[in-house]
């Protein structure tokens, strides 16, 4: 299991990426997405493998459908504070306004997210793409707020486009090696898992105890 900050610097990645991690902006990463290797046809494999590592997955047709899902999650865990790494996709979904309208504290600025990093109940962010081979996702975590919301709250909700899924690790590394040269990336696969020398597995010690992915088919229509 790989999560932000947990050991996953394998020799294969060191050789492939050459210790290059991410640019301050990854707006150009889609230019290197393998047109012949990604499609929604990979979604079922991605979802199956993600669920195998205890990730909860929702696939929605449009961003507007996210509001009810997020509202139900907040109600189920009785969340009082939600930290959100602002992103056009998330803003378009309308969940920020909906959370505030429900009277839930919602932190969206870097300063507020940092100030409430220890007691946010839910963190919400966007991830760049999924990897069907192991059911995990890749996130541009250069911005500190992305790292804070994806690692410290006990529950992380990750938005992604359902069509942005590559077959395997090598495809993902190929994108990264051609696009990112400084900063941080996070490989996120399921809830955080830690095992001691006696092989006792503990969930949620070095990261969230729950990971929920919301995969969106159509990125428009959230605020309509």
C-alpha positions as CSV (number, residue, x, y, z in Angstrom):
1,X,0.0,0.0,0.0
2,X,1.4,3.4,-0.9
3,X,0.3,6.6,0.6
4,X,1.7,10.2,0.6
5,X,4.9,10.2,2.6
6,X,5.0,6.4,3.2
7,X,8.0,4.4,1.8
8,X,7.6,3.8,-1.9
9,X,10.8,5.0,-3.5
10,X,11.7,1.8,-5.2
11,X,14.8,1.4,-7.4
12,X,12.7,1.1,-10.5
13,X,11.2,4.6,-9.8
14,X,14.5,6.1,-9.0
15,X,16.0,4.9,-12.3
16,X,12.9,5.8,-14.3
17,X,12.2,9.2,-12.9
18,X,15.8,10.1,-11.9
19,X,14.6,11.6,-8.6
20,X,12.6,14.2,-10.5
21,X,9.3,14.7,-8.9
22,X,7.0,17.6,-9.9
23,X,6.9,21.0,-11.3
24,X,5.1,23.8,-9.5
25,X,2.4,23.4,-12.0
26,X,1.3,20.3,-13.8
27,X,-1.1,21.9,-16.2
28,X,0.8,20.4,-19.1
29,X,0.8,16.8,-17.9
30,X,-2.2,15.8,-20.1
31,X,-0.1,16.6,-23.2
32,X,1.9,13.4,-22.3
33,X,-1.1,11.2,-21.5
34,X,-0.8,8.1,-23.7
35,X,-3.7,8.6,-26.1
36,X,-3.5,4.9,-27.2
37,X,-3.4,3.6,-23.6
38,X,-6.1,5.3,-21.6
39,X,-9.8,5.1,-21.8
40,X,-12.9,4.6,-19.7
41,X,-12.6,0.9,-20.6
42,X,-10.0,0.7,-17.9
43,X,-12.4,2.0,-15.2
44,X,-13.9,-1.4,-14.2
45,X,-10.4,-2.9,-13.6
46,X,-9.4,0.3,-11.7
47,X,-12.5,0.2,-9.5
48,X,-12.2,-3.5,-8.8
49,X,-8.6,-3.2,-7.7
50,X,-9.3,0.0,-5.7
51,X,-12.0,-1.8,-3.8
52,X,-9.7,-4.7,-3.2
53,X,-7.5,-2.4,-1.0
54,X,-10.6,-1.0,0.8
55,X,-11.0,2.2,-1.2
56,X,-14.6,3.3,-1.5
57,X,-15.4,4.3,-5.1
58,X,-18.3,6.3,-6.5
59,X,-18.7,6.9,-10.2
60,X,-21.0,9.8,-11.2
61,X,-22.2,11.1,-14.5
62,X,-21.7,14.8,-13.7
63,X,-20.2,17.0,-11.0
64,X,-23.6,18.0,-9.7
65,X,-24.1,14.4,-8.5
66,X,-21.2,14.9,-6.0
67,X,-23.1,17.2,-3.7
68,X,-25.4,14.5,-2.3
69,X,-22.6,12.0,-2.0
70,X,-20.4,14.4,0.0
71,X,-23.3,15.6,2.1
72,X,-24.2,12.0,3.0
73,X,-20.5,11.3,3.9
74,X,-20.4,14.4,6.1
75,X,-23.6,13.3,7.8
76,X,-22.5,9.7,8.3
77,X,-19.3,10.7,10.1
78,X,-20.8,13.7,11.8
79,X,-18.1,15.9,10.4
80,X,-17.8,19.4,11.8
81,X,-14.7,20.6,9.9
82,X,-13.8,20.0,6.3
83,X,-10.6,21.1,4.6
84,X,-10.7,21.4,0.8
85,X,-7.7,22.0,-1.5
86,X,-9.3,24.4,-4.0
87,X,-9.5,23.2,-7.6
88,X,-11.7,24.3,-10.6
89,X,-13.2,20.8,-10.7
90,X,-14.1,20.8,-7.0
91,X,-15.4,24.4,-7.2
92,X,-17.5,23.6,-10.2
93,X,-19.1,20.7,-8.3
94,X,-20.8,23.2,-5.9
95,X,-19.8,21.2,-2.8
96,X,-18.0,24.1,-1.1
97,X,-21.1,26.3,-1.1
98,X,-23.3,23.3,-0.1
99,X,-21.0,22.5,2.9
100,X,-21.0,26.1,4.0
101,X,-24.8,26.4,3.6
102,X,-25.1,23.3,5.9
103,X,-23.3,25.2,8.7
104,X,-20.2,23.0,8.4
105,X,-16.8,24.8,8.9
106,X,-15.1,24.7,5.5
107,X,-11.5,25.7,5.0
108,X,-10.3,26.4,1.5
109,X,-7.3,28.7,1.9
110,X,-3.8,27.6,2.5
111,X,-3.7,29.5,5.8
112,X,-7.0,28.1,7.1
113,X,-6.1,24.6,6.0
114,X,-2.8,24.8,7.8
115,X,-4.3,26.3,11.0
116,X,-6.9,23.5,11.2
117,X,-4.7,20.7,10.1
118,X,-4.9,18.8,13.3
119,X,-8.7,18.7,13.7
120,X,-10.2,18.6,10.2
121,X,-12.6,15.6,10.0
122,X,-12.5,15.3,6.2
123,X,-10.0,16.4,3.5
124,X,-11.0,16.8,-0.1
125,X,-8.7,17.2,-3.1
126,X,-8.4,16.4,-6.7
127,X,-6.0,13.7,-8.1
128,X,-4.5,13.6,-11.6
129,X,-5.1,10.1,-12.8
130,X,-5.7,6.5,-11.7
131,X,-3.6,3.4,-12.3
132,X,-5.6,0.3,-13.2
133,X,-2.8,-2.2,-12.2
134,X,-3.1,-1.5,-8.5
135,X,-6.2,0.7,-8.1
136,X,-4.3,3.7,-6.9
137,X,-4.1,7.3,-7.9
138,X,-1.4,9.9,-8.7
139,X,-1.7,13.4,-7.2
140,X,0.2,16.5,-7.8
141,X,1.0,17.3,-4.2
142,X,3.3,20.3,-4.8
143,X,0.9,22.7,-3.0
144,X,1.2,22.2,0.7
145,X,-2.6,22.3,1.1
146,X,-2.9,19.2,-1.2
147,X,-0.6,17.3,1.1
148,X,-2.3,18.5,4.3
149,X,-5.8,17.5,3.2
150,X,-4.8,14.2,1.7
151,X,-2.7,12.9,4.7
152,X,-3.9,14.4,8.0
153,X,-7.7,14.1,8.2
154,X,-9.0,10.6,9.0
155,X,-11.0,10.6,5.8
156,X,-9.8,11.7,2.3
157,X,-12.2,12.3,-0.6
158,X,-10.4,12.4,-3.9
159,X,-12.0,13.7,-7.1
160,X,-10.8,12.4,-10.5
161,X,-11.9,12.1,-14.1
162,X,-13.1,8.6,-14.8
163,X,-11.4,8.6,-18.2
164,X,-8.0,9.4,-16.9
165,X,-6.8,5.9,-16.0
166,X,-3.6,4.3,-17.3
167,X,-3.0,0.5,-17.5
168,X,0.1,0.2,-15.3
169,X,2.9,1.7,-13.2
170,X,5.3,2.1,-16.2
171,X,2.7,4.2,-18.1
172,X,2.3,6.4,-15.0
173,X,6.0,6.8,-14.6
174,X,6.4,7.7,-18.3
175,X,4.0,10.6,-17.8
176,X,5.8,11.8,-14.7
177,X,9.3,11.5,-16.2
178,X,8.3,13.6,-19.1
179,X,6.4,16.2,-17.3
180,X,7.5,16.8,-13.7
181,X,10.9,18.0,-12.6
182,X,10.5,19.4,-9.0
183,X,8.0,19.4,-6.2
184,X,6.0,16.5,-4.9
185,X,3.8,13.7,-6.1
186,X,1.7,11.3,-4.0
187,X,0.8,7.8,-4.9
188,X,-2.3,7.0,-3.0
189,X,-3.6,3.4,-2.7
190,X,-6.4,2.7,-0.2
191,X,-6.4,3.8,3.4
192,X,-3.1,4.1,5.2
193,X,-1.8,0.7,6.5
194,X,1.0,0.1,8.9
195,X,2.3,-3.3,10.2
196,X,4.8,-3.8,13.0
197,X,7.4,-6.5,13.4
198,X,4.8,-8.8,14.8
199,X,2.8,-8.3,11.6
200,X,-0.1,-6.6,13.3
201,X,-1.9,-4.5,10.8
202,X,-3.1,-1.0,11.8
203,X,-5.2,1.3,9.7
204,X,-4.9,5.0,9.7
205,X,-1.6,5.6,11.6
206,X,0.4,7.4,8.9
207,X,-2.5,8.7,6.9
208,X,-6.3,8.6,6.5
209,X,-8.2,5.5,7.7
210,X,-10.7,5.9,4.8
211,X,-10.1,6.8,1.2
212,X,-13.1,7.7,-1.0
213,X,-12.7,8.3,-4.7
214,X,-15.4,10.2,-6.7
215,X,-14.8,9.4,-10.4
216,X,-16.6,11.9,-12.7
217,X,-17.6,11.2,-16.3
218,X,-18.6,14.8,-17.2
219,X,-16.7,17.6,-15.5
220,X,-19.4,20.2,-16.2
221,X,-22.7,20.9,-14.6
222,X,-22.0,21.1,-10.9
223,X,-23.2,24.6,-10.3
224,X,-26.0,24.4,-12.8
